[in-house]
Amino acid sequence: MFGYIRVSEPELKVRELSLYRACYCGLCRSLGRECGQISRLYLSYDLAFMALVRSALLGETFEIGTHRCPVHPFRKRPMAEPCPSIRFCAAAHAVMIRGKALDDLRDEKGIRRFRARLIRFQTRRACRKAGKNYPGLWAMIEGRLGELAVLEKDGTPSADIPAECFGNMLADILSYGLDGSAETVAKEIGMHTGKWVYLVDALDDFEEDVKKNRFNPFRRLYGTDELTEDIRQDARRALMGEIAAIRLGTDLLNVTDPDVLALIEHILDVGLPETAESVLNPDPKRKKRNGRRLGL
């Protein structure tokens, strides 16, 4: 994932922000322990949202401890202790990073190809551990990314079809190991979250894709190299529709921790719309937050 699912920190209560940061730091720590220290470089905020949703689906509560980290070695920081949701999300994220690297090895050239080769080497341990702890996870992600690569290579004249393919991958990940109503809800949330991420990433990459003559679903759908105001309005409606669909799923969650519920609602009500608007109406000084700029 690409780091688009974020919070607006000034609008959170102190205890909500503390929990969010603890969850994020706990995921970083779990990445280091489960997947190797290098994997911590590729952590994104999207992962915190996944962990919050998985914890609600499994009925977990986060236990917060204090630990030191390499970035802040002199003062212990609150961190969510390892639990099934955090361990799984860390492993799934590392496997997704490896899958993206393998895809870039097929398609990219120059520095990006070298970067992808480096990431593939760095994540080999994570993939082995994920295969042992979560059988079938790597094959599932690899298959979905392969489907997406074919759609993009063929230049599918649609934004919805490749977005749905990416959404299917996130639905499979979020629902992994679940059954019954929890699996159904997880698939619904994962599908529409994945579609939202794919679409907003495509919008963020539009100018760069045109410049480098790469596939972009909006470019292919509308047959233009300019992101016009009409296209922006269509994209805005599509993104808001996906947020509404995610909420239909999250409304079915049985969340016992009010702060977890508040964070999920904040991300849907504030975080995602703010990100969408910042991409649709970019500030020239804004640094891109997507996977390409991060080297994923």
C-alpha positions as CSV (number, residue, x, y, z in Angstrom):
1,M,0.0,0.0,0.0
2,F,1.0,3.5,-0.6
3,G,0.6,5.7,2.5
4,Y,-2.6,7.5,1.6
5,I,-4.8,6.3,4.5
6,R,-3.9,8.8,7.2
7,V,-5.3,10.8,10.0
8,S,-5.5,14.5,10.6
9,E,-3.6,14.7,13.9
10,P,-4.8,18.1,15.1
11,E,-8.4,16.9,15.0
12,L,-7.9,13.8,17.2
13,K,-8.3,13.7,20.9
14,V,-5.0,13.2,22.8
15,R,-5.8,9.6,23.8
16,E,-6.9,8.7,20.3
17,L,-3.7,10.1,18.8
18,S,-1.7,8.3,21.5
19,L,-3.4,5.0,20.5
20,Y,-2.8,5.6,16.8
21,R,0.9,6.4,17.3
22,A,1.3,3.4,19.6
23,C,-0.4,1.1,17.0
24,Y,1.9,2.5,14.3
25,C,5.0,2.1,16.4
26,G,3.9,-1.4,17.4
27,L,3.6,-2.4,13.7
28,C,7.1,-1.0,13.0
29,R,8.5,-3.0,15.9
30,S,6.7,-6.2,14.7
31,L,8.0,-5.7,11.2
32,G,11.5,-5.6,12.6
33,R,11.0,-8.7,14.7
34,E,8.9,-10.7,12.2
35,C,10.4,-9.7,8.9
36,G,13.8,-8.2,9.5
37,Q,14.9,-4.7,10.4
38,I,15.2,-3.5,6.8
39,S,11.5,-4.1,6.3
40,R,10.8,-1.3,8.8
41,L,11.9,1.3,6.1
42,Y,8.8,0.5,4.1
43,L,6.2,0.9,6.7
44,S,3.2,3.0,5.7
45,Y,0.3,4.6,7.5
46,D,-2.2,2.4,5.6
47,L,-1.0,-0.5,7.7
48,A,-2.4,1.1,10.9
49,F,-5.9,1.2,9.4
50,M,-5.7,-2.4,8.5
51,A,-4.5,-3.3,12.0
52,L,-7.4,-1.3,13.6
53,V,-10.0,-3.1,11.4
54,R,-8.5,-6.6,11.9
55,S,-8.4,-6.0,15.7
56,A,-12.1,-5.1,15.6
57,L,-12.9,-8.2,13.4
58,L,-11.1,-10.5,15.9
59,G,-12.4,-8.7,19.0
60,E,-8.9,-7.8,20.2
61,T,-7.9,-4.9,22.4
62,F,-4.4,-3.4,22.1
63,E,-2.1,-3.6,25.1
64,I,0.3,-0.7,25.2
65,G,3.8,-1.0,26.5
66,T,6.9,1.2,26.3
67,H,9.9,0.3,24.3
68,R,12.9,2.0,22.7
69,C,13.3,2.2,18.9
70,P,16.3,2.9,16.6
71,V,14.8,6.3,15.6
72,H,14.2,7.4,19.2
73,P,16.8,5.4,21.2
74,F,17.1,7.6,24.3
75,R,13.4,7.7,25.4
76,K,11.0,4.8,25.5
77,R,7.8,5.3,23.4
78,P,4.3,3.8,23.8
79,M,3.9,0.8,21.5
80,A,1.1,-1.7,20.9
81,E,2.3,-5.1,22.0
82,P,2.4,-7.8,19.4
83,C,-1.0,-9.4,18.9
84,P,-2.4,-11.6,16.1
85,S,-3.7,-8.5,14.1
86,I,-0.4,-6.6,14.3
87,R,1.7,-9.6,13.5
88,F,-0.5,-10.6,10.5
89,C,-0.6,-7.0,9.1
90,A,3.1,-6.7,9.4
91,A,3.7,-9.9,7.5
92,A,1.1,-9.1,4.9
93,H,2.7,-5.7,4.3
94,A,6.1,-7.1,3.8
95,V,4.8,-9.7,1.3
96,M,3.0,-7.0,-0.6
97,I,6.2,-5.0,-0.8
98,R,8.0,-8.0,-2.2
99,G,5.3,-8.5,-4.7
100,K,5.5,-4.9,-5.9
101,A,9.3,-5.2,-6.2
102,L,9.0,-8.3,-8.4
103,D,6.4,-6.5,-10.5
104,D,8.8,-3.5,-10.9
105,L,11.6,-5.9,-11.9
106,R,9.5,-6.9,-14.9
107,D,8.4,-3.4,-15.9
108,E,10.9,-0.8,-14.7
109,K,14.3,0.3,-15.8
110,G,17.3,2.1,-14.4
111,I,17.3,3.2,-10.8
112,R,13.8,1.8,-10.1
113,R,14.8,-1.6,-11.4
114,F,17.9,-1.5,-9.1
115,R,15.7,-0.4,-6.2
116,A,13.3,-3.2,-6.9
117,R,16.1,-5.7,-7.0
118,L,17.4,-4.4,-3.6
119,I,13.9,-4.7,-2.0
120,R,13.5,-8.2,-3.4
121,F,16.7,-9.2,-1.7
122,Q,15.8,-7.4,1.6
123,T,12.3,-9.0,1.8
124,R,13.3,-12.6,1.1
125,R,13.4,-13.5,4.8
126,A,10.0,-11.9,5.4
127,C,8.4,-13.9,2.6
128,R,9.8,-17.1,3.9
129,K,8.5,-16.4,7.4
130,A,5.1,-15.3,6.1
131,G,4.9,-18.5,4.1
132,K,5.5,-20.5,7.2
133,N,3.2,-18.6,9.5
134,Y,0.5,-17.8,7.0
135,P,0.3,-20.6,4.4
136,G,-1.0,-19.4,1.0
137,L,-0.6,-15.7,1.7
138,W,2.2,-15.1,-0.7
139,A,0.6,-17.2,-3.5
140,M,-2.6,-15.2,-3.0
141,I,-0.9,-11.8,-3.2
142,E,1.3,-12.9,-6.1
143,G,-1.7,-14.1,-8.0
144,R,-3.7,-10.8,-7.6
145,L,-0.6,-8.7,-8.5
146,G,-0.2,-10.9,-11.6
147,E,-3.8,-10.3,-12.7
148,L,-3.3,-6.5,-12.2
149,A,-0.1,-6.5,-14.2
150,V,-1.9,-8.2,-17.1
151,L,-4.7,-5.6,-17.0
152,E,-2.2,-2.7,-17.0
153,K,0.0,-4.3,-19.7
154,D,-3.0,-4.7,-21.9
155,G,-4.0,-1.1,-21.4
156,T,-7.5,-1.9,-20.2
157,P,-9.6,1.2,-21.0
158,S,-11.2,1.3,-17.5
159,A,-10.5,2.6,-14.1
160,D,-12.9,0.3,-12.3
161,I,-11.6,-3.0,-13.5
162,P,-8.0,-2.7,-12.4
163,A,-9.2,-0.9,-9.2
164,E,-11.4,-3.9,-8.4
165,C,-8.5,-6.3,-9.0
166,F,-6.4,-4.4,-6.4
167,G,-9.5,-4.3,-4.2
168,N,-9.8,-8.1,-4.4
169,M,-6.2,-8.4,-3.2
170,L,-6.9,-6.3,-0.2
171,A,-10.1,-8.1,0.5
172,D,-8.3,-11.4,0.4
173,I,-5.6,-10.1,2.8
174,L,-8.0,-8.5,5.3
175,S,-10.2,-11.6,5.4
176,Y,-7.4,-14.1,5.6
177,G,-8.0,-16.8,8.2
178,L,-11.5,-15.5,9.0
179,D,-14.9,-17.1,8.5
180,G,-18.6,-16.4,8.7
181,S,-19.8,-12.9,9.1
182,A,-16.3,-11.6,10.0
183,E,-15.0,-12.8,6.6
184,T,-17.8,-11.2,4.7
185,V,-17.4,-7.8,6.5
186,A,-13.6,-8.0,6.0
187,K,-14.0,-8.6,2.3
188,E,-16.4,-5.7,1.9
189,I,-14.1,-3.3,3.7
190,G,-10.9,-4.6,2.0
191,M,-12.5,-4.4,-1.5
192,H,-13.5,-0.8,-1.3
193,T,-10.5,0.3,0.6
194,G,-8.3,-1.2,-2.1
195,K,-10.3,0.4,-4.9
196,W,-10.0,3.8,-3.1
197,V,-6.2,3.4,-2.7
198,Y,-5.8,2.3,-6.4
199,L,-7.8,5.2,-7.7
200,V,-6.2,7.9,-5.6
201,D,-2.8,6.6,-6.4
202,A,-3.6,6.7,-10.2
203,L,-4.7,10.3,-9.8
204,D,-1.6,11.2,-7.9
205,D,0.6,9.6,-10.6
206,F,-1.3,11.0,-13.6
207,E,1.1,13.7,-14.7
208,E,4.1,11.5,-14.2
209,D,2.5,8.6,-16.1
210,V,1.8,10.8,-19.0
211,K,5.3,12.2,-19.0
212,K,6.8,8.7,-19.0
213,N,4.1,7.2,-21.2
214,R,3.1,4.6,-18.6
215,F,-0.3,3.1,-18.1
216,N,-2.8,5.1,-16.1
217,P,-6.4,4.0,-15.8
218,F,-7.8,7.6,-16.1
219,R,-5.7,8.4,-19.1
220,R,-6.9,5.2,-20.8
221,L,-10.5,5.6,-19.8
222,Y,-10.8,9.2,-21.0
223,G,-8.3,9.1,-23.8
224,T,-6.6,12.4,-22.8
225,D,-3.3,13.5,-21.3
226,E,-4.9,16.2,-19.3
227,L,-6.6,15.8,-16.0
228,T,-9.5,18.1,-16.7
229,E,-12.0,19.5,-14.2
230,D,-14.7,17.1,-15.5
231,I,-12.4,14.2,-14.9
232,R,-11.6,15.5,-11.4
233,Q,-15.3,15.7,-10.6
234,D,-15.9,12.1,-11.8
235,A,-13.0,10.9,-9.8
236,R,-14.2,12.8,-6.7
237,R,-17.6,11.1,-6.9
238,A,-16.0,7.7,-7.4
239,L,-13.7,8.2,-4.4
240,M,-16.5,9.4,-2.1
241,G,-18.6,6.4,-3.3
242,E,-15.8,4.0,-2.2
243,I,-15.6,5.8,1.2
244,A,-19.4,5.4,1.7
245,A,-19.0,1.7,0.8
246,I,-16.2,1.2,3.3
247,R,-18.4,2.8,6.0
248,L,-21.2,0.3,5.2
249,G,-18.7,-2.4,6.2
250,T,-17.2,-0.7,9.2
251,D,-20.7,0.0,10.6
252,L,-21.0,-3.8,11.0
253,L,-17.9,-4.1,13.1
254,N,-18.4,-4.9,16.8
255,V,-15.8,-2.5,18.2
256,T,-15.4,-2.7,22.0
257,D,-12.7,0.0,22.3
258,P,-14.3,3.5,21.8
259,D,-10.9,4.9,20.8
260,V,-10.5,2.3,18.0
261,L,-14.0,3.1,16.8
262,A,-13.2,6.9,16.9
263,L,-10.0,6.3,14.9
264,I,-11.8,4.3,12.2
265,E,-14.6,6.8,11.9
266,H,-12.0,9.7,11.8
267,I,-10.1,8.1,9.0
268,L,-13.3,7.7,6.9
269,D,-14.8,11.1,7.8
270,V,-11.7,13.2,7.7
271,G,-8.5,11.4,6.7
272,L,-9.6,9.9,3.4
273,P,-11.5,12.9,2.1
274,E,-8.6,15.2,3.0
275,T,-6.2,13.0,1.1
276,A,-8.5,12.8,-1.9
277,E,-8.8,16.6,-2.1
278,S,-5.0,17.1,-1.7
279,V,-4.5,14.8,-4.7
280,L,-7.3,16.3,-6.8
281,N,-6.2,19.8,-6.0
282,P,-2.5,19.5,-5.3
283,D,-0.3,22.0,-3.6
284,P,2.8,22.5,-5.8
285,K,5.0,22.2,-2.7
286,R,3.3,19.0,-1.5
287,K,5.6,15.9,-1.5
288,K,4.0,12.9,-3.0
289,R,3.1,10.1,-0.6
290,N,2.7,7.3,-2.9
291,G,4.7,4.1,-3.4
292,R,6.8,5.3,-6.3
293,R,8.1,8.3,-4.5
294,L,8.8,6.0,-1.5
295,G,10.6,3.6,-3.8
296,L,8.1,0.7,-3.4
